[in-house]
Amino acid sequence: MAWWMWLIVGLGLLAGELVTPGGFFVIFFAVSALIVMVLSLLGVGGPVWVQGLTFVALAVVLLLLFRRRLLARFRPSDDLGKSLADVVGGVAMPVDDIPAGSVGKAEYRGSSWSVRNVGDKPVAKGQRCRVQKVEGLMLFVTAE
């Protein structure tokens, strides 16, 4: 097969990888097609059946060798969930008075957060309050 056909196949597979959800399967076939294109361009690709066999074998080897590493590098980690779980039980400092059941602002670990006072008592400015739970970007606190 002509080298330019492998180029079309490789670029088409790369485009396919971009439009499919991230499983990182198609990219290895795309890279394999581009490698076979280079071999064909250099004149060492051999007949079409050898090129096809090289394409499939190379794709499978690349998939087995590199997919797990690629997934580990680009998949979101669970560190965010762990760090949010660490927030519960922490101490925040309100920057203004927050009546019971109301929303206000507080400093937690150097950042300003929206907080909701879920306790029965108001939280005064500068009074320590304990984080009970986290929902999105809102901390739910009670007076200490």
VMD Tcl script that builds the backbone (N, CA, C; Angstrom):
set m [mol new atoms 432]
animate dup $m
set s [atomselect $m all]
$s set {name element resname resid chain x y z} {
  {N N MET 1 A 0.858 -1.166 0.000}
  {CA C MET 1 A 0.000 0.000 0.000}
  {C C MET 1 A 0.908 1.234 0.000}
  {N N ALA 2 A 0.494 2.255 -0.683}
  {CA C ALA 2 A 1.300 3.470 -0.790}
  {C C ALA 2 A 1.392 4.163 0.568}
  {N N TRP 3 A 2.504 4.871 0.771}
  {CA C TRP 3 A 2.744 5.530 2.056}
  {C C TRP 3 A 1.653 6.536 2.390}
  {N N TRP 4 A 1.138 7.227 1.378}
  {CA C TRP 4 A 0.138 8.256 1.637}
  {C C TRP 4 A -1.180 7.652 2.116}
  {N N MET 5 A -1.441 6.384 1.747}
  {CA C MET 5 A -2.650 5.718 2.253}
  {C C MET 5 A -2.523 5.461 3.758}
  {N N TRP 6 A -1.311 5.075 4.179}
  {CA C TRP 6 A -1.085 4.878 5.615}
  {C C TRP 6 A -1.187 6.201 6.373}
  {N N LEU 7 A -0.768 7.284 5.722}
  {CA C LEU 7 A -0.905 8.615 6.329}
  {C C LEU 7 A -2.378 8.951 6.542}
  {N N ILE 8 A -3.200 8.682 5.547}
  {CA C ILE 8 A -4.641 8.941 5.673}
  {C C ILE 8 A -5.246 8.078 6.775}
  {N N VAL 9 A -4.859 6.793 6.803}
  {CA C VAL 9 A -5.368 5.894 7.850}
  {C C VAL 9 A -4.935 6.397 9.228}
  {N N GLY 10 A -3.660 6.752 9.369}
  {CA C GLY 10 A -3.146 7.228 10.660}
  {C C GLY 10 A -3.824 8.499 11.123}
  {N N LEU 11 A -3.980 9.460 10.230}
  {CA C LEU 11 A -4.636 10.717 10.601}
  {C C LEU 11 A -6.119 10.506 10.898}
  {N N GLY 12 A -6.748 9.613 10.136}
  {CA C GLY 12 A -8.155 9.292 10.409}
  {C C GLY 12 A -8.327 8.642 11.772}
  {N N LEU 13 A -7.418 7.750 12.119}
  {CA C LEU 13 A -7.485 7.114 13.438}
  {C C LEU 13 A -7.194 8.112 14.555}
  {N N LEU 14 A -6.263 9.034 14.329}
  {CA C LEU 14 A -6.009 10.085 15.323}
  {C C LEU 14 A -7.255 10.941 15.536}
  {N N ALA 15 A -7.921 11.277 14.443}
  {CA C ALA 15 A -9.166 12.043 14.560}
  {C C ALA 15 A -10.216 11.230 15.310}
  {N N GLY 16 A -10.251 9.931 15.050}
  {CA C GLY 16 A -11.187 9.059 15.766}
  {C C GLY 16 A -10.912 9.021 17.256}
  {N N GLU 17 A -9.641 9.038 17.629}
  {CA C GLU 17 A -9.290 9.058 19.058}
  {C C GLU 17 A -9.762 10.350 19.713}
  {N N LEU 18 A -9.685 11.444 18.985}
  {CA C LEU 18 A -10.092 12.734 19.539}
  {C C LEU 18 A -11.593 12.824 19.782}
  {N N VAL 19 A -12.395 12.147 18.967}
  {CA C VAL 19 A -13.853 12.277 19.102}
  {C C VAL 19 A -14.480 11.167 19.939}
  {N N THR 20 A -13.694 10.182 20.343}
  {CA C THR 20 A -14.239 9.123 21.196}
  {C C THR 20 A -13.869 9.392 22.647}
  {N N PRO 21 A -14.708 8.938 23.579}
  {CA C PRO 21 A -14.381 9.135 24.996}
  {C C PRO 21 A -13.079 8.427 25.349}
  {N N GLY 22 A -12.347 9.010 26.283}
  {CA C GLY 22 A -10.977 8.623 26.597}
  {C C GLY 22 A -10.726 7.211 27.041}
  {N N GLY 23 A -10.596 6.316 26.130}
  {CA C GLY 23 A -10.190 4.971 26.481}
  {C C GLY 23 A -8.774 4.676 26.047}
  {N N PHE 24 A -8.220 5.537 25.202}
  {CA C PHE 24 A -6.873 5.379 24.660}
  {C C PHE 24 A -6.675 4.010 24.020}
  {N N PHE 25 A -7.533 3.687 23.053}
  {CA C PHE 25 A -7.342 2.479 22.254}
  {C C PHE 25 A -6.894 2.851 20.848}
  {N N VAL 26 A -7.621 3.738 20.231}
  {CA C VAL 26 A -7.436 4.049 18.816}
  {C C VAL 26 A -6.088 4.717 18.550}
  {N N ILE 27 A -5.571 5.437 19.518}
  {CA C ILE 27 A -4.311 6.158 19.306}
  {C C ILE 27 A -3.157 5.207 18.978}
  {N N PHE 28 A -3.179 4.016 19.529}
  {CA C PHE 28 A -2.097 3.069 19.267}
  {C C PHE 28 A -2.166 2.541 17.839}
  {N N PHE 29 A -3.371 2.389 17.312}
  {CA C PHE 29 A -3.522 1.994 15.917}
  {C C PHE 29 A -3.096 3.140 15.000}
  {N N ALA 30 A -3.373 4.373 15.412}
  {CA C ALA 30 A -2.950 5.535 14.631}
  {C C ALA 30 A -1.428 5.621 14.572}
  {N N VAL 31 A -0.783 5.462 15.715}
  {CA C VAL 31 A 0.684 5.507 15.759}
  {C C VAL 31 A 1.266 4.367 14.935}
  {N N SER 32 A 0.664 3.201 15.038}
  {CA C SER 32 A 1.116 2.052 14.265}
  {C C SER 32 A 1.005 2.328 12.764}
  {N N ALA 33 A -0.107 2.922 12.338}
  {CA C ALA 33 A -0.278 3.257 10.919}
  {C C ALA 33 A 0.777 4.263 10.469}
  {N N LEU 34 A 1.094 5.223 11.324}
  {CA C LEU 34 A 2.105 6.219 10.959}
  {C C LEU 34 A 3.508 5.602 10.896}
  {N N ILE 35 A 3.786 4.637 11.756}
  {CA C ILE 35 A 5.081 3.940 11.695}
  {C C ILE 35 A 5.178 3.123 10.414}
  {N N VAL 36 A 4.096 2.418 10.064}
  {CA C VAL 36 A 4.082 1.646 8.817}
  {C C VAL 36 A 4.202 2.594 7.622}
  {N N MET 37 A 3.628 3.781 7.715}
  {CA C MET 37 A 3.768 4.785 6.653}
  {C C MET 37 A 5.245 5.135 6.449}
  {N N VAL 38 A 5.961 5.363 7.552}
  {CA C VAL 38 A 7.388 5.702 7.454}
  {C C VAL 38 A 8.161 4.535 6.842}
  {N N LEU 39 A 7.857 3.311 7.276}
  {CA C LEU 39 A 8.529 2.138 6.707}
  {C C LEU 39 A 8.249 2.022 5.214}
  {N N SER 40 A 7.016 2.258 4.825}
  {CA C SER 40 A 6.639 2.203 3.414}
  {C C SER 40 A 7.327 3.310 2.622}
  {N N LEU 41 A 7.425 4.485 3.216}
  {CA C LEU 41 A 8.086 5.622 2.569}
  {C C LEU 41 A 9.573 5.339 2.357}
  {N N LEU 42 A 10.184 4.626 3.303}
  {CA C LEU 42 A 11.606 4.274 3.191}
  {C C LEU 42 A 11.842 3.080 2.271}
  {N N GLY 43 A 10.759 2.429 1.845}
  {CA C GLY 43 A 10.880 1.306 0.928}
  {C C GLY 43 A 11.111 -0.028 1.602}
  {N N VAL 44 A 10.955 -0.109 2.922}
  {CA C VAL 44 A 11.172 -1.370 3.634}
  {C C VAL 44 A 9.865 -1.937 4.178}
  {N N GLY 45 A 8.746 -1.438 3.680}
  {CA C GLY 45 A 7.445 -1.876 4.176}
  {C C GLY 45 A 7.062 -3.264 3.708}
  {N N GLY 46 A 7.558 -3.677 2.539}
  {CA C GLY 46 A 7.219 -4.978 2.000}
  {C C GLY 46 A 5.867 -4.956 1.303}
  {N N PRO 47 A 5.373 -6.154 0.956}
  {CA C PRO 47 A 4.063 -6.229 0.297}
  {C C PRO 47 A 2.934 -5.812 1.244}
  {N N VAL 48 A 1.755 -5.652 0.688}
  {CA C VAL 48 A 0.615 -5.156 1.459}
  {C C VAL 48 A 0.316 -6.054 2.655}
  {N N TRP 49 A 0.395 -7.368 2.498}
  {CA C TRP 49 A 0.062 -8.253 3.616}
  {C C TRP 49 A 1.068 -8.108 4.759}
  {N N VAL 50 A 2.339 -7.848 4.442}
  {CA C VAL 50 A 3.352 -7.633 5.478}
  {C C VAL 50 A 3.089 -6.303 6.181}
  {N N GLN 51 A 2.716 -5.289 5.418}
  {CA C GLN 51 A 2.387 -3.997 6.015}
  {C C GLN 51 A 1.188 -4.127 6.957}
  {N N GLY 52 A 0.174 -4.866 6.514}
  {CA C GLY 52 A -1.013 -5.075 7.359}
  {C C GLY 52 A -0.676 -5.830 8.630}
  {N N LEU 53 A 0.133 -6.876 8.497}
  {CA C LEU 53 A 0.544 -7.657 9.662}
  {C C LEU 53 A 1.397 -6.807 10.607}
  {N N THR 54 A 2.299 -6.016 10.054}
  {CA C THR 54 A 3.128 -5.115 10.867}
  {C C THR 54 A 2.252 -4.103 11.596}
  {N N PHE 55 A 1.267 -3.565 10.889}
  {CA C PHE 55 A 0.341 -2.596 11.474}
  {C C PHE 55 A -0.380 -3.183 12.683}
  {N N VAL 56 A -0.961 -4.358 12.530}
  {CA C VAL 56 A -1.723 -4.976 13.622}
  {C C VAL 56 A -0.803 -5.369 14.774}
  {N N ALA 57 A 0.328 -6.023 14.460}
  {CA C ALA 57 A 1.244 -6.466 15.511}
  {C C ALA 57 A 1.793 -5.277 16.299}
  {N N LEU 58 A 2.176 -4.240 15.599}
  {CA C LEU 58 A 2.707 -3.048 16.252}
  {C C LEU 58 A 1.656 -2.389 17.135}
  {N N ALA 59 A 0.426 -2.316 16.644}
  {CA C ALA 59 A -0.653 -1.696 17.417}
  {C C ALA 59 A -0.910 -2.468 18.703}
  {N N VAL 60 A -0.928 -3.786 18.619}
  {CA C VAL 60 A -1.175 -4.603 19.811}
  {C C VAL 60 A -0.033 -4.459 20.807}
  {N N VAL 61 A 1.203 -4.484 20.327}
  {CA C VAL 61 A 2.358 -4.332 21.217}
  {C C VAL 61 A 2.344 -2.956 21.889}
  {N N LEU 62 A 2.093 -1.909 21.119}
  {CA C LEU 62 A 2.032 -0.560 21.697}
  {C C LEU 62 A 0.910 -0.453 22.722}
  {N N LEU 63 A -0.226 -1.046 22.400}
  {CA C LEU 63 A -1.370 -1.027 23.311}
  {C C LEU 63 A -1.025 -1.707 24.632}
  {N N LEU 64 A -0.414 -2.873 24.557}
  {CA C LEU 64 A -0.069 -3.612 25.772}
  {C C LEU 64 A 1.033 -2.925 26.581}
  {N N LEU 65 A 1.968 -2.283 25.908}
  {CA C LEU 65 A 3.084 -1.654 26.611}
  {C C LEU 65 A 2.753 -0.290 27.216}
  {N N PHE 66 A 1.925 0.502 26.532}
  {CA C PHE 66 A 1.799 1.903 26.928}
  {C C PHE 66 A 0.420 2.352 27.388}
  {N N ARG 67 A -0.627 1.574 27.180}
  {CA C ARG 67 A -1.970 2.056 27.503}
  {C C ARG 67 A -2.142 2.333 28.992}
  {N N ARG 68 A -1.694 1.417 29.826}
  {CA C ARG 68 A -1.862 1.587 31.271}
  {C C ARG 68 A -1.154 2.848 31.770}
  {N N ARG 69 A 0.051 3.086 31.271}
  {CA C ARG 69 A 0.799 4.293 31.664}
  {C C ARG 69 A 0.083 5.563 31.209}
  {N N LEU 70 A -0.442 5.506 29.987}
  {CA C LEU 70 A -1.151 6.665 29.444}
  {C C LEU 70 A -2.416 6.958 30.247}
  {N N LEU 71 A -3.143 5.910 30.604}
  {CA C LEU 71 A -4.347 6.095 31.418}
  {C C LEU 71 A -4.005 6.673 32.784}
  {N N ALA 72 A -2.951 6.165 33.394}
  {CA C ALA 72 A -2.553 6.659 34.715}
  {C C ALA 72 A -2.153 8.130 34.654}
  {N N ARG 73 A -1.567 8.528 33.559}
  {CA C ARG 73 A -1.110 9.916 33.438}
  {C C ARG 73 A -2.251 10.900 33.177}
  {N N PHE 74 A -3.255 10.487 32.410}
  {CA C PHE 74 A -4.292 11.416 31.985}
  {C C PHE 74 A -5.631 11.247 32.680}
  {N N ARG 75 A -5.844 10.205 33.431}
  {CA C ARG 75 A -7.098 10.049 34.157}
  {C C ARG 75 A -7.071 10.914 35.399}
  {N N PRO 76 A -8.202 11.522 35.761}
  {CA C PRO 76 A -8.219 12.312 36.996}
  {C C PRO 76 A -7.977 11.415 38.201}
  {N N SER 77 A -7.244 11.929 39.149}
  {CA C SER 77 A -6.933 11.127 40.329}
  {C C SER 77 A -8.011 11.298 41.383}
  {N N ASP 78 A -7.982 10.441 42.366}
  {CA C ASP 78 A -8.929 10.508 43.471}
  {C C ASP 78 A -8.428 11.415 44.589}
  {N N ASP 79 A -7.306 12.107 44.366}
  {CA C ASP 79 A -6.748 12.965 45.409}
  {C C ASP 79 A -7.700 14.076 45.814}
  {N N LEU 80 A -8.501 14.582 44.861}
  {CA C LEU 80 A -9.428 15.658 45.189}
  {C C LEU 80 A -10.449 15.185 46.208}
  {N N GLY 81 A -11.006 13.998 46.008}
  {CA C GLY 81 A -11.969 13.468 46.966}
  {C C GLY 81 A -11.348 13.254 48.330}
  {N N LYS 82 A -10.108 12.804 48.360}
  {CA C LYS 82 A -9.423 12.596 49.635}
  {C C LYS 82 A -9.166 13.926 50.334}
  {N N SER 83 A -8.758 14.939 49.564}
  {CA C SER 83 A -8.462 16.220 50.194}
  {C C SER 83 A -9.739 16.893 50.683}
  {N N LEU 84 A -10.856 16.720 49.992}
  {CA C LEU 84 A -12.118 17.272 50.476}
  {C C LEU 84 A -12.580 16.546 51.733}
  {N N ALA 85 A -12.314 15.256 51.812}
  {CA C ALA 85 A -12.670 14.513 53.020}
  {C C ALA 85 A -11.847 15.008 54.209}
  {N N ASP 86 A -10.628 15.466 53.952}
  {CA C ASP 86 A -9.786 16.005 55.024}
  {C C ASP 86 A -10.320 17.326 55.567}
  {N N VAL 87 A -11.120 18.031 54.780}
  {CA C VAL 87 A -11.668 19.321 55.203}
  {C C VAL 87 A -12.649 19.131 56.353}
  {N N VAL 88 A -13.440 18.050 56.293}
  {CA C VAL 88 A -14.429 17.796 57.348}
  {C C VAL 88 A -13.699 17.613 58.675}
  {N N GLY 89 A -14.142 18.359 59.675}
  {CA C GLY 89 A -13.501 18.331 60.980}
  {C C GLY 89 A -12.485 19.443 61.164}
  {N N GLY 90 A -12.168 20.145 60.087}
  {CA C GLY 90 A -11.216 21.244 60.165}
  {C C GLY 90 A -11.838 22.479 60.800}
  {N N VAL 91 A -10.993 23.459 61.080}
  {CA C VAL 91 A -11.441 24.689 61.736}
  {C C VAL 91 A -11.361 25.844 60.744}
  {N N ALA 92 A -12.466 26.583 60.616}
  {CA C ALA 92 A -12.528 27.765 59.762}
  {C C ALA 92 A -12.738 28.996 60.631}
  {N N MET 93 A -12.366 30.162 60.113}
  {CA C MET 93 A -12.528 31.439 60.824}
  {C C MET 93 A -13.437 32.348 60.009}
  {N N PRO 94 A -14.634 32.642 60.499}
  {CA C PRO 94 A -15.536 33.537 59.769}
  {C C PRO 94 A -14.958 34.942 59.655}
  {N N VAL 95 A -15.195 35.579 58.518}
  {CA C VAL 95 A -14.722 36.951 58.324}
  {C C VAL 95 A -15.812 37.960 58.667}
  {N N ASP 96 A -17.021 37.464 58.952}
  {CA C ASP 96 A -18.105 38.314 59.445}
  {C C ASP 96 A -19.045 37.454 60.286}
  {N N ASP 97 A -19.966 38.072 60.977}
  {CA C ASP 97 A -20.915 37.324 61.807}
  {C C ASP 97 A -21.852 36.517 60.913}
  {N N ILE 98 A -22.115 35.261 61.333}
  {CA C ILE 98 A -23.012 34.398 60.564}
  {C C ILE 98 A -24.099 33.883 61.501}
  {N N PRO 99 A -25.333 34.387 61.372}
  {CA C PRO 99 A -26.426 33.884 62.204}
  {C C PRO 99 A -26.710 32.410 61.892}
  {N N ALA 100 A -27.375 31.729 62.820}
  {CA C ALA 100 A -27.726 30.317 62.619}
  {C C ALA 100 A -28.568 30.175 61.352}
  {N N GLY 101 A -28.215 29.201 60.525}
  {CA C GLY 101 A -28.953 28.936 59.297}
  {C C GLY 101 A -28.612 29.846 58.136}
  {N N SER 102 A -27.688 30.772 58.319}
  {CA C SER 102 A -27.349 31.742 57.267}
  {C C SER 102 A -26.041 31.376 56.572}
  {N N VAL 103 A -25.805 32.071 55.467}
  {CA C VAL 103 A -24.594 31.872 54.675}
  {C C VAL 103 A -23.684 33.078 54.856}
  {N N GLY 104 A -22.397 32.832 54.931}
  {CA C GLY 104 A -21.409 33.897 55.057}
  {C C GLY 104 A -20.091 33.458 54.450}
  {N N LYS 105 A -19.026 34.157 54.795}
  {CA C LYS 105 A -17.682 33.838 54.304}
  {C C LYS 105 A -16.787 33.490 55.476}
  {N N ALA 106 A -15.859 32.561 55.237}
  {CA C ALA 106 A -14.884 32.189 56.258}
  {C C ALA 106 A -13.569 31.843 55.580}
  {N N GLU 107 A -12.505 31.972 56.337}
  {CA C GLU 107 A -11.178 31.587 55.865}
  {C C GLU 107 A -10.902 30.163 56.321}
  {N N TYR 108 A -10.450 29.343 55.384}
  {CA C TYR 108 A -10.062 27.979 55.721}
  {C C TYR 108 A -8.780 27.663 54.967}
  {N N ARG 109 A -7.718 27.376 55.707}
  {CA C ARG 109 A -6.397 27.073 55.142}
  {C C ARG 109 A -5.948 28.139 54.144}
  {N N GLY 110 A -6.187 29.391 54.481}
  {CA C GLY 110 A -5.713 30.491 53.658}
  {C C GLY 110 A -6.596 30.863 52.483}
  {N N SER 111 A -7.735 30.191 52.322}
  {CA C SER 111 A -8.649 30.499 51.226}
  {C C SER 111 A -9.989 30.943 51.772}
  {N N SER 112 A -10.656 31.783 51.008}
  {CA C SER 112 A -11.984 32.245 51.394}
  {C C SER 112 A -13.031 31.276 50.847}
  {N N TRP 113 A -13.920 30.825 51.723}
  {CA C TRP 113 A -14.969 29.873 51.358}
  {C C TRP 113 A -16.333 30.459 51.696}
  {N N SER 114 A -17.338 30.030 50.957}
  {CA C SER 114 A -18.717 30.287 51.361}
  {C C SER 114 A -19.055 29.245 52.414}
  {N N VAL 115 A -19.661 29.692 53.511}
  {CA C VAL 115 A -20.013 28.762 54.589}
  {C C VAL 115 A -21.471 28.956 54.982}
  {N N ARG 116 A -22.083 27.876 55.393}
  {CA C ARG 116 A -23.444 27.923 55.933}
  {C C ARG 116 A -23.375 27.461 57.378}
  {N N ASN 117 A -23.901 28.279 58.268}
  {CA C ASN 117 A -23.941 27.932 59.684}
  {C C ASN 117 A -25.118 26.981 59.892}
  {N N VAL 118 A -24.830 25.713 60.129}
  {CA C VAL 118 A -25.889 24.717 60.325}
  {C C VAL 118 A -26.154 24.461 61.805}
  {N N GLY 119 A -25.477 25.194 62.671}
  {CA C GLY 119 A -25.672 25.030 64.111}
  {C C GLY 119 A -26.836 25.864 64.622}
  {N N ASP 120 A -27.128 25.713 65.921}
  {CA C ASP 120 A -28.207 26.463 66.572}
  {C C ASP 120 A -27.747 27.839 67.027}
  {N N LYS 121 A -26.434 28.024 67.187}
  {CA C LYS 121 A -25.895 29.289 67.695}
  {C C LYS 121 A -25.259 30.087 66.562}
  {N N PRO 122 A -25.315 31.416 66.645}
  {CA C PRO 122 A -24.613 32.227 65.643}
  {C C PRO 122 A -23.097 32.085 65.809}
  {N N VAL 123 A -22.383 32.308 64.715}
  {CA C VAL 123 A -20.923 32.274 64.738}
  {C C VAL 123 A -20.439 33.712 64.569}
  {N N ALA 124 A -19.675 34.189 65.536}
  {CA C ALA 124 A -19.176 35.566 65.496}
  {C C ALA 124 A -17.923 35.657 64.632}
  {N N LYS 125 A -17.672 36.847 64.125}
  {CA C LYS 125 A -16.473 37.104 63.331}
  {C C LYS 125 A -15.235 36.740 64.147}
  {N N GLY 126 A -14.349 35.928 63.555}
  {CA C GLY 126 A -13.121 35.534 64.228}
  {C C GLY 126 A -13.269 34.359 65.181}
  {N N GLN 127 A -14.502 33.909 65.436}
  {CA C GLN 127 A -14.722 32.757 66.322}
  {C C GLN 127 A -14.444 31.478 65.528}
  {N N ARG 128 A -13.794 30.542 66.161}
  {CA C ARG 128 A -13.515 29.270 65.489}
  {C C ARG 128 A -14.815 28.521 65.233}
  {N N CYS 129 A -14.909 27.917 64.055}
  {CA C CYS 129 A -16.063 27.068 63.762}
  {C C CYS 129 A -15.571 25.786 63.103}
  {N N ARG 130 A -16.276 24.710 63.345}
  {CA C ARG 130 A -15.879 23.383 62.888}
  {C C ARG 130 A -16.632 23.025 61.603}
  {N N VAL 131 A -15.911 22.511 60.598}
  {CA C VAL 131 A -16.525 22.100 59.329}
  {C C VAL 131 A -17.195 20.743 59.531}
  {N N GLN 132 A -18.493 20.682 59.231}
  {CA C GLN 132 A -19.265 19.452 59.391}
  {C C GLN 132 A -19.335 18.639 58.098}
  {N N LYS 133 A -19.476 19.343 56.966}
  {CA C LYS 133 A -19.493 18.656 55.672}
  {C C LYS 133 A -19.170 19.658 54.574}
  {N N VAL 134 A -18.920 19.123 53.376}
  {CA C VAL 134 A -18.602 19.935 52.206}
  {C C VAL 134 A -19.536 19.518 51.080}
  {N N GLU 135 A -20.166 20.496 50.443}
  {CA C GLU 135 A -20.966 20.237 49.241}
  {C C GLU 135 A -20.547 21.247 48.190}
  {N N GLY 136 A -19.902 20.780 47.151}
  {CA C GLY 136 A -19.407 21.692 46.122}
  {C C GLY 136 A -18.386 22.640 46.712}
  {N N LEU 137 A -18.671 23.939 46.634}
  {CA C LEU 137 A -17.761 24.949 47.177}
  {C C LEU 137 A -18.296 25.562 48.463}
  {N N MET 138 A -19.222 24.883 49.092}
  {CA C MET 138 A -19.845 25.376 50.334}
  {C C MET 138 A -19.410 24.493 51.497}
  {N N LEU 139 A -18.926 25.150 52.564}
  {CA C LEU 139 A -18.612 24.446 53.807}
  {C C LEU 139 A -19.789 24.619 54.756}
  {N N PHE 140 A -20.178 23.557 55.409}
  {CA C PHE 140 A -21.233 23.605 56.414}
  {C C PHE 140 A -20.553 23.553 57.773}
  {N N VAL 141 A -20.764 24.595 58.580}
  {CA C VAL 141 A -20.015 24.747 59.828}
  {C C VAL 141 A -20.948 24.908 61.020}
  {N N THR 142 A -20.380 24.650 62.204}
  {CA C THR 142 A -21.056 24.932 63.477}
  {C C THR 142 A -20.062 25.651 64.377}
  {N N ALA 143 A -20.591 26.444 65.307}
  {CA C ALA 143 A -19.733 27.162 66.253}
  {C C ALA 143 A -19.029 26.162 67.153}
  {N N GLU 144 A -17.799 26.507 67.535}
  {CA C GLU 144 A -17.047 25.636 68.444}
  {C C GLU 144 A -17.314 25.988 69.870}
}
mol reanalyze $m
mol bondsrecalc $m
mol representation Tube
mol addrep $m
